Amino acid sequence: MTDDGLISWILLAFLLLVWFLWVFASAAEVAVAEARRGIPEEERRGISVFPGFPVFPIAIWGAALFADRFVGPWGTLTIGAIHLVLAIKWGVAVIRDSRDIAKIDGTD
């Protein structure tokens, strides 16, 4: 496998990981919103992550590979950088919302 091939698979794994983090961030956001409205834990709704996961990361990966054909590694670098920022944003959101839900539910 060439270095470019390996890098493209690493990018796909990273994108899937970041979008999997989005699943947790979305679920935590809904849980906090419902807890603030006083909805009991057993009655809180869930979320639907399709097509966000897995369709979006695979499509974005394809777009990065397509861009790489015309502008060198800039497709991979740009998509990777954007998703690094998203990973940080969603990671902070998960931590913040987890703390909030623990405070609201009194489990902290």
PENOR-V272461 format. One record per run of one state. SS is the DSSP state (hx for helix, st for strand, lp for the rest). FROM is the first residue (numbers start at 1). TO is the last residue. Records with the same first field share a line. If there is no record, write none. Layout:
# PENOR-V272461
SS=FROM-TO / FROM-TO
This chain:
# PENOR-V272461
lp=1-2 / 37-40 / 44-51 / 72-73 / 106-108
hx=3-36 / 41-43 / 52-71 / 74-105
